Amino acid sequence: MNQPLIQLEHIYKDYPLGENTVKVLKDINLEIFPGEYVALMGPSGSGKSTLMNIIGALDTPTSGTYRLKGKEVNRMTDNELAAIRNREIGFVFQTFNLLPRLTALENVALPLIYAHVPKKERIKRAMEVLENVGLSDRMNHKPNQLSGGQRQRVAIARALINHPSIVLADEPTGNLDSRSSAEIMKLFDRLSKQGNTIILVTHENDIAAHARRLIRLLDGKILNDTGQ
């Protein structure tokens, strides 16, 4: 049996609000295995974005244990967390988060600068991954010269550049029209078939339907977990 890629045990997350405490996550227990395609769903305030931030090492739980590849993430230093975010996790956001003055190629290659990869290798790998997402003819275009769907494909290419253990996508079609959304979801389907582990946060049923496992959250708890 495969070892879990992600293990969450008794995860709680509280936020202080004035004199009160808001309990956002309440006793989350979850295992995700390599190669899984998972959708996290839930209404606004259900805790799905907070859970994604913890899985992505962008936030730490108030209590509980988070293991990524068997290592306890909640015991790591800030530098270790930064390294995990750069090497192990590829992020795709609703707003693309591309740097406007850089070309598609330069945006995709950016994480490799932080990983101290030589320039020649950076360009080679960025070209390969842009080709993989169908943008070999748009490498030298800047974000304002690309459509929304193309910008999101650049963002996905950037997420893949370091061969991460997990691709975390937060409402990746939220700013796209229906045609571009369909193209992006086809791309995620293909990446999943290539063996990538994908965790998708969405509130749209038709987007979640692409995943092979659906985890619904409500009031900070896992309501149900289907398709394991």
ABEGO torsion letter per residue (X at the ends): XBBBABBBBGBBBBBBBEABBBBABBGBBBBBBBGBBBBBBEBBGAGAAAAAAAAAGABBBABEBBBBGGBBAAABBAAAAAAAAAAABBBBBAAGGBBAABBAAAAAAAAAAAAGBBAAAAAAAAAAAAAAAGAAAAAABBAAABBAAAAAAAAAAAAAAAGBABBBBBGAAAABBAAAAAAAAAAAAAAAAAGBBBBBBBABAAAAAABABBBBBBGGBBABBBGX
